[in-house]
Amino acid sequence: MVFPPVARRRGPAPGRRASGPALVFFYIKSNLAMSYGALGRHEEALRLKRDVYSGRLKLYGEEHEETLHAANNYAADLIHLERLQEAKSLFRKTMSVALRVLGNNNDLTLKMRWLYAMALYEDDRATLDDFHEAVTTLEDTERTARRVMGGAHPITRGIEVALRNARAALRASEIVSILN
Protein backbone atom coordinates (compact mmCIF):
# COMPACT_ATOMS: atom_id res chain seq x y z
CA MET A 1 0.00 0.00 0.00
CA VAL A 2 1.42 3.41 -0.95
CA PHE A 3 0.44 6.30 1.31
CA PRO A 4 0.94 10.02 0.77
CA PRO A 5 3.82 11.56 2.67
CA VAL A 6 2.89 12.59 6.20
CA ALA A 7 2.27 16.30 6.55
CA ARG A 8 4.85 18.07 8.66
CA ARG A 9 4.44 21.76 9.40
CA ARG A 10 6.53 24.10 11.51
CA GLY A 11 5.16 27.07 13.43
CA PRO A 12 1.69 28.54 13.46
CA ALA A 13 0.01 29.03 10.12
CA PRO A 14 -1.68 32.33 9.27
CA GLY A 15 -4.95 33.01 11.04
CA ARG A 16 -5.62 32.27 14.67
CA ARG A 17 -2.56 32.03 16.83
CA ALA A 18 -2.09 29.41 19.46
CA SER A 19 -0.54 30.23 22.78
CA GLY A 20 3.02 28.96 23.13
CA PRO A 21 2.33 26.00 25.42
CA ALA A 22 -0.69 24.80 23.40
CA LEU A 23 1.23 24.96 20.15
CA VAL A 24 4.24 23.13 21.59
CA PHE A 25 1.91 20.53 23.09
CA PHE A 26 0.48 19.71 19.63
CA TYR A 27 3.94 19.37 18.10
CA ILE A 28 5.08 17.09 20.90
CA LYS A 29 1.99 14.90 20.54
CA SER A 30 2.43 14.75 16.76
CA ASN A 31 6.08 13.74 17.08
CA LEU A 32 5.22 11.17 19.73
CA ALA A 33 2.51 9.74 17.45
CA MET A 34 5.02 9.38 14.60
CA SER A 35 7.44 7.64 16.97
CA TYR A 36 4.74 5.26 18.18
CA GLY A 37 3.82 4.47 14.58
CA ALA A 38 7.45 3.76 13.71
CA LEU A 39 7.61 1.36 16.67
CA GLY A 40 4.48 -0.48 15.53
CA ARG A 41 2.34 0.95 18.33
CA HIS A 42 -0.35 1.99 15.86
CA GLU A 43 -3.35 2.24 18.18
CA GLU A 44 -1.46 4.58 20.50
CA ALA A 45 -0.32 6.64 17.52
CA LEU A 46 -3.90 6.82 16.28
CA ARG A 47 -5.18 8.00 19.65
CA LEU A 48 -2.57 10.78 19.73
CA LYS A 49 -3.34 11.87 16.17
CA ARG A 50 -7.04 11.98 17.02
CA ASP A 51 -6.21 14.17 20.03
CA VAL A 52 -4.09 16.49 17.90
CA TYR A 53 -6.86 16.77 15.31
CA SER A 54 -9.58 17.50 17.86
CA GLY A 55 -7.34 19.95 19.71
CA ARG A 56 -6.46 21.86 16.56
CA LEU A 57 -10.10 21.84 15.54
CA LYS A 58 -11.03 23.51 18.83
CA LEU A 59 -8.10 25.92 18.74
CA TYR A 60 -8.03 26.93 15.09
CA GLY A 61 -11.39 25.90 13.65
CA GLU A 62 -12.15 23.62 10.71
CA GLU A 63 -10.86 25.95 7.99
CA HIS A 64 -7.32 26.32 9.28
CA GLU A 65 -4.57 24.53 7.37
CA GLU A 66 -3.09 23.11 10.59
CA THR A 67 -6.45 21.49 11.36
CA LEU A 68 -6.68 20.06 7.85
CA HIS A 69 -3.16 18.60 8.10
CA ALA A 70 -4.04 17.00 11.43
CA ALA A 71 -7.25 15.57 9.94
CA ASN A 72 -5.32 14.11 6.99
CA ASN A 73 -2.74 12.50 9.27
CA TYR A 74 -5.44 11.06 11.51
CA ALA A 75 -7.40 9.68 8.54
CA ALA A 76 -4.24 8.16 7.01
CA ASP A 77 -3.74 6.19 10.22
CA LEU A 78 -7.39 5.11 10.18
CA ILE A 79 -6.83 3.70 6.69
CA HIS A 80 -3.61 2.01 7.77
CA LEU A 81 -5.55 0.31 10.58
CA GLU A 82 -8.33 -0.60 8.11
CA ARG A 83 -10.91 1.54 9.87
CA LEU A 84 -12.15 2.68 6.50
CA GLN A 85 -15.66 3.79 7.46
CA GLU A 86 -14.21 6.26 9.98
CA ALA A 87 -11.63 7.49 7.46
CA LYS A 88 -14.27 8.04 4.76
CA SER A 89 -16.50 9.89 7.20
CA LEU A 90 -13.66 12.19 8.26
CA PHE A 91 -12.63 12.84 4.67
CA ARG A 92 -16.19 13.66 3.64
CA LYS A 93 -16.20 16.37 6.31
CA THR A 94 -12.75 17.77 5.65
CA MET A 95 -12.18 17.42 1.89
CA SER A 96 -14.82 19.97 0.99
CA VAL A 97 -13.27 22.39 3.48
CA ALA A 98 -9.80 21.78 1.99
CA LEU A 99 -11.12 22.35 -1.54
CA ARG A 100 -12.82 25.58 -0.49
CA VAL A 101 -9.97 26.95 1.64
CA LEU A 102 -6.83 25.61 -0.06
CA GLY A 103 -8.07 24.97 -3.59
CA ASN A 104 -7.90 21.98 -5.91
CA ASN A 105 -4.20 22.47 -6.75
CA ASN A 106 -2.93 22.33 -3.16
CA ASP A 107 -0.79 19.31 -2.22
CA LEU A 108 -2.81 18.64 0.94
CA THR A 109 -6.07 18.66 -1.03
CA LEU A 110 -4.54 16.21 -3.52
CA LYS A 111 -3.36 13.91 -0.71
CA MET A 112 -6.80 13.97 0.91
CA ARG A 113 -8.51 13.05 -2.34
CA TRP A 114 -5.94 10.28 -2.92
CA LEU A 115 -6.47 8.78 0.53
CA TYR A 116 -10.25 9.12 0.33
CA ALA A 117 -10.27 7.17 -2.93
CA MET A 118 -8.08 4.49 -1.35
CA ALA A 119 -10.51 4.18 1.54
CA LEU A 120 -13.31 3.71 -1.00
CA TYR A 121 -11.76 0.95 -3.09
CA GLU A 122 -10.01 -0.91 -0.26
CA ASP A 123 -13.21 -1.34 1.73
CA ASP A 124 -14.46 -4.95 1.74
CA ARG A 125 -18.01 -3.56 1.72
CA ALA A 126 -17.40 -1.30 -1.28
CA THR A 127 -20.17 -1.12 -3.84
CA LEU A 128 -19.79 -0.78 -7.58
CA ASP A 129 -20.60 2.93 -7.12
CA ASP A 130 -17.76 3.21 -4.56
CA PHE A 131 -15.30 1.71 -7.05
CA HIS A 132 -16.50 4.08 -9.78
CA GLU A 133 -16.18 7.06 -7.40
CA ALA A 134 -12.65 5.97 -6.44
CA VAL A 135 -11.55 5.69 -10.07
CA THR A 136 -13.16 9.01 -11.06
CA THR A 137 -11.65 10.78 -8.05
CA LEU A 138 -8.18 9.38 -8.75
CA GLU A 139 -8.34 10.16 -12.48
CA ASP A 140 -9.17 13.79 -11.69
CA THR A 141 -6.60 13.96 -8.89
CA GLU A 142 -3.88 12.41 -11.07
CA ARG A 143 -4.51 14.94 -13.87
CA THR A 144 -4.30 17.81 -11.39
CA ALA A 145 -1.17 16.45 -9.68
CA ARG A 146 0.54 15.90 -13.04
CA ARG A 147 -0.29 19.46 -14.14
CA VAL A 148 0.70 21.09 -10.84
CA MET A 149 3.63 18.93 -9.69
CA GLY A 150 4.77 17.00 -12.74
CA GLY A 151 4.81 13.31 -13.51
CA ALA A 152 7.93 12.51 -11.50
CA HIS A 153 6.66 13.97 -8.21
CA PRO A 154 6.15 11.33 -5.47
CA ILE A 155 2.54 12.42 -4.93
CA THR A 156 1.77 12.04 -8.63
CA ARG A 157 3.47 8.64 -8.70
CA GLY A 158 1.54 7.46 -5.64
CA ILE A 159 -1.75 8.58 -7.13
CA GLU A 160 -0.90 6.67 -10.33
CA VAL A 161 -0.34 3.48 -8.32
CA ALA A 162 -3.62 3.98 -6.46
CA LEU A 163 -5.40 4.61 -9.78
CA ARG A 164 -4.10 1.33 -11.22
CA ASN A 165 -5.24 -0.49 -8.07
CA ALA A 166 -8.66 1.19 -8.13
CA ARG A 167 -9.17 0.30 -11.80
CA ALA A 168 -8.24 -3.33 -11.08
CA ALA A 169 -10.65 -3.41 -8.14
CA LEU A 170 -13.39 -1.91 -10.32
CA ARG A 171 -12.82 -4.51 -13.06
CA ALA A 172 -12.92 -7.33 -10.52
CA SER A 173 -16.11 -5.94 -8.99
CA GLU A 174 -17.73 -5.64 -12.42
CA ILE A 175 -16.85 -9.27 -13.22
CA VAL A 176 -18.31 -10.45 -9.91
CA SER A 177 -21.51 -8.47 -10.52
CA ILE A 178 -21.86 -10.02 -14.01
CA LEU A 179 -21.33 -13.53 -12.66
CA ASN A 180 -23.90 -13.08 -9.90
N, C-alpha and C positions, 0 to 999 in steps of 0.2 A: 504494500500500500504506500503510495507517495502522498505526503502531506505538504501543504504550503509551509514555508519557513515561519517559525514562531515570530510574532511581532515583538520587537524590543524597542522601547522608547525611552529617552532620557529627558528628565525635567518636565515641568508642567507645560502642557500645550496651551495655545491661546484660549481665552475665555475665562471661566471661573478659575480662581487660584486656590489651591489647597494650602492649608497651613503646613508648615515644615514637618512636624511629627506625623501628620496623616499621610503626607506624600511619601515620606521615607518608609512608613509602615507598609504601604502598598508595594513599593519596590522590594522591600525585604521579603514580603509574602510571595511576590512573583518569583523572585530568585530562589526562594526555598521550594516553591512548587516545581520549578525546572529541575532543581537538584533531586527532589523526590522522584520525579519522572525518570531521570537518568538512572536512578538506583532501582527502578522497577516498582516503586511504591506509588502506583498509579492512582489508587483511590484517595490517598492522602494528598497527592498533587491536585487531583480534581477538586477536592474540598477547598483547598487553598485558592485555586483559580476561581471557584464559585464565589468565595468570600471577597476576592479582589474585584470581581465583576460587580457584585452587589454593592460593595463599598464605593466603587467609582460611580456607579449609577446614582447612589444617594448624594455623593459629593459633587459630581459634575453634571449629572443629568444624562438623558439618553442620547443627546445629539453631540456630545463631546467625543472627540477622536480617541481620547484615552479610554473612555467607556467602551467604544466600539472595538478597540484593540483587545480589551479585557474580555469582551463577549466572544470575539473570534477565538481567542486562546482557550477559553472555557469550552466552547462548542467543539473545537478540535480534539480536546481530551475526551469529550463525550463520545465522539465518533471513534476514537481510538479504543475506548472501552465498550464499543458496540451498543451504546445507549442512544440509538439513532432517533427515536421518537423525540427525546428531549433536545437533541441537537437540532432537528428540523424545526421544532417549535421555537427555539431560541433564534435560529436564523430567520424564520419568518417575521419575527418581531424586529430584528436588528438590521436585516439587509435593506429594507425599504428606507430606514433611517440613514444608513451608509450611502445609499444611492442619492438620497435627497441632499445630505450634508456634504459628502465628499465627492460625489459624482461617479459616473460609470467608468472613468478612466483611472481612478485611484487604485493603487496596488492592494489596499485593504479591501476595497469593494470587490475586486477581482478574486482575492483569496476567499472571501465569504461566499461568493457565488460558486466557486470551485468546490469548497467543502460542502455546501448545501447540496449540490448535485451528487456528490459522493454519498452523502447520507441518504439521498433518495434511491440511488441504484444499488447500494449495498444492503439495503433493508430486506430481510427475508420475507417481509409482508408487502413488499412493493407491488403495486399494480402496474398494468401496462401503461396507464397514464403517468405514473411516477417515472417509469423508464423513459417515456417520451419527453417528459419535462426535464429530466436529467440531461438527455442528449441535447435538447434545444438550448438549455441553459449553458451547457459546456461549449456548444458550437458558437454561441454568441460571445461567451467569455473568452474563448480562444481567439476569435477574430479581433476582439478589443485588445487583448494582451499582446497579440502579434503586432498590431498597429502601434500600440503605445510603447511596448518594451522591446519588441523585436523577437524573432524566432528562436534565438539562442538563449534568451533569458530563462533562468530556472523556473520562474512562475509559468511562463508560456509552455515550457517543456512538461511541467507537471500537469498542466491542464490538458495537454495533448494526450498524455498517458491516461488520464481519467476519462477523456472523451473516447479513446479506443475501448477502454473497459466498459463504459456505459453503452456504447454501441453493441458490444458483444453481449452484454446482459439483455439489452433490448431484443436482439435477434433470438437469443435463447428463450426469452419470455414469449415472443411471437410464435416460435415453433411449438412451445408447450401449449399455448392457447389454441393453435390449429389442431393439435393432436387430441385435445380434450373436447 
